Each structure stands twice: as C-alpha cells, then as structure tokens.
Amino acid sequence: MFIATYNAIYAVGDDGNSEPTLVYEGTLGGMAPHGAMVSLSSGKAVVSTLSDGTLLVLSEDGEKRIPTGIEDPIASLLVVRENPLTLLIGTDEGAYVYRLIGEEGPAERIVAFDELECRKDWYTPWGGPPAVRTFAKTQDGFCYADIHVGSIMRSNDEGISWEPVTPELHKDVHQVATCPADDNRVYANTQNGVYVSADRGHSWENRIEGLPRRYGTAIAVHSANPDLLIATVQNGPRGGGAWLCRSENGGATWTQLNDQLAESTDRISTGYIAFAANGTAWAVIGKTLYIGKDRARDWHPFWTAPEHDSEYPIQTLAA
C-alpha cells in the first residue's frame, strides 16, 4: 500500500509488519504529489499526479514521468489495464475525463463524456465547476465515475462510452467503489449516507441503519468479500465530528468504531480509508494512519505523518 503526504510518497506492506518507507520526496517547482494516486501490480507500483499535471510512476524499475497535457487540476485516476498501461483521468474543474494509453502521453479527452445530456445539471454547492471525484471498475470492464455533484456515470466498455446510472441514487456522491469478487455490486457514499446497487447501478438501496450521521465521505470494500465494508460519515461538509463505521452484511446495518480510535475525529475525507489486497483495513484519522485487523474489527494507531503545517498532512491512500 502507498501513502501520499503533501510532499512525499511512502510504501508499507499490506500486513503492516514494518514502518512505511519513503519512496518519493517532492522537489521544488510545484512537483509535490497532488491528490489522486492508484496502485499497480498488486501494490508493487504506484501512479500519482503531480501538481503540474504530470503523472509520476514509481516501480521496482525506478521513476518515470508521463506528461498528460491536462491543464485542469487532476482529481481522480483509474487503472483500466496495466499492459499496455491504460488510465482514466478525471479533472477537478469542469468534470472532464481523459484516457491515457501507454507511457508517453498526452492523454486524450473522451468526447462521449463531454456530450452527456445530464452534464448541464451538474453543479457544486459553492457555485464552482463540478469534478470527477472518484473512479471504480469491475473485472469485466465496467467503469464508474463519481460526479460531484451529479450522481455516477457508467461505462460498459472501459471508459469509451458513458451513461448515467438510475436517478434513484442521491446526486451528491462523494465516493464510488466496486468489489473484485462481485462485478454486479456498486457502492456509493453520499450526502445521504451509503447506497448499494446489486445490478451495476440500475437500481439502488439506501443503507443507513446504524450510521450516526447521513453525510458520507469515503467507502471501501474488502476485495474478496462484497459484504464487508467500511465507511465514514461526519456532521457536514466541513466536518465538526466524524465516525468510522463497519458493516459485514453489505451495508444493511453498521457498527461505529470510534471507541477504538485514540484521538478525536473532526473529519475523515474521501480517500482516507482502504482495504489492502490481503484484507487489512487502513484509515487516516488526523495526522495518524490506523490499521484495522481481524476483518476491520480491531483498530490501532500505526504511523504518524512527519510534522507539517497542515492539520491533515496525509492526503490519500492507494491499496
């Protein structure tokens, strides 16, 4: 698994048996990691965005940089294929999706995503342009793009053509997720709590029993068990109190985990929780990375990020 801070990327074994090791430290000139990050080759490599739109690929073979040619801030990444490397790239300002094939660049903007009729209804609460906040995919080529704010868009051909999922889903989605063990399941954490689809987004159920609040931020699914979930909720968009929750029945009921956290939780952002490939769970609480063992039942502080001016130095996780 990989951990991105404001100016570095660290690697840690999925089992958490050793301290994170520094694998990249940002240089001057606006090259610090910025937001989105995804892992490759079962956690042996990682792709991260840099603040100038370049993609940084870190692997056992060393470091490679791919110019995307994208001028808008990059908000999300999805690995569609590893050979050749094929990525979907979502932007933060304007909600555009680009496709990158190979390791040379530039990325190509997907026209079909631009031409979605529902795009005219996308918005943000503060009046700015919408964003492609997160991606998810299935093993058989379905891709999902979470629009903030505008529900979820779905592709059945690895991101070439797109359509919206059914309007039963709340429009204000903060993260979309899938499970490798069940291509039909789709999960969304929204302003109105967790929604789960058993048919690839054709219908949705709002699953909130046991959640202490409705305002959801992040969601993660065990890779081998589509019923084992962790999710986060908080008092509102600015935090003011947040909860880490667990479900072992596909979100039908939830259990709070905050009594296992050694510090108060003001907010837990999208990208702050994850399941590693071996089933170990992880969560970022303030400046601390927590590890969740025993199917995410048993939580303990694992690592504190190096000192930084920000209250939230850890930016995202990639498992």
C-alpha positions, 0 to 999 in steps of 0.5 A: 500500500502507498501513502501520499503526504503533501510532499512525499510518497511512502510504501508499507506492506499490506500486513503492516509488519514494518514502518512505511518507507519513503519512496518519493520526496517532492522537489521544488517547482510545484512537483509535490504529489497532488491528490489522486494516486492508484496502485499497480501490480498488486501494490508493487507500483504506484501512479500519482499526479503531480501538481503540474499535471504530470503523472509520476510512476514509481516501480521496482524499475525506478521513476518515470514521468508521463506528461498528460497535457491536462491543464485542469487540476487532476482529481481522480485516476483509474487503472483500466489495464496495466499492459499496455498501461491504460488510465482514466483521468478525471479533472477537478474543474469542469468534470472532464475525463481523459484516457491515457494509453501507454507511457508517453502521453498526452492523454486524450479527452473522451468526447462521449463524456463531454456530450452527456445530456445530464452534464448541464445539471451538474453543479457544486454547492459553492457555485464552482465547476463540478469534478470527477471525484472518484473512479471504480471498475469491475473485472469485466470492464465496467467503469464508474465515475463519481460526479460531484455533484451529479450522481455516477456515470457508467461505462460498459466498455472501459471508459469509451462510452458513458451513461448515467446510472438510475436517478434513484441514487442521491446526486451528491456522491462523494465516493464510488467503489466496486468489489473484485469478487462481485462485478454486479455490486456498486457502492456509493457514499453520499450526502445521504449516507451509503447506497448499494446497487446489486445490478451495476447501478440500475437500481439502488438501496439506501443503507443507513441503519446504524450510521450516526450521521447521513453525510458520507465521505469515503467507502471501501470494500474488502476485495474478496468479500462484497459484504464487508465494508467500511465507511465514514460519515461526519456532521457536514461538509466541513466536518465538526465530528466524524465516525468510522463505521463497519458493516459485514452484511453489505451495508444493511446495518453498521457498527461505529468504531470510534471507541477504538480510535485514540484521538478525536475525529473532526473529519475523515475525507474521501480517500482516507480509508482502504482495504489492502489486497490481503484484507487489512483495513487502513484509515487516516484519522488526523495526522495518524494512519490506523490499521484495522485487523481481524476483518476491520474489527480491531483498530490501532494507531500505526504511523504518524505523518512527519510534522507539517503545517497542515492539520491533515498532512496525509492526503490519500491512500492507494491499496 
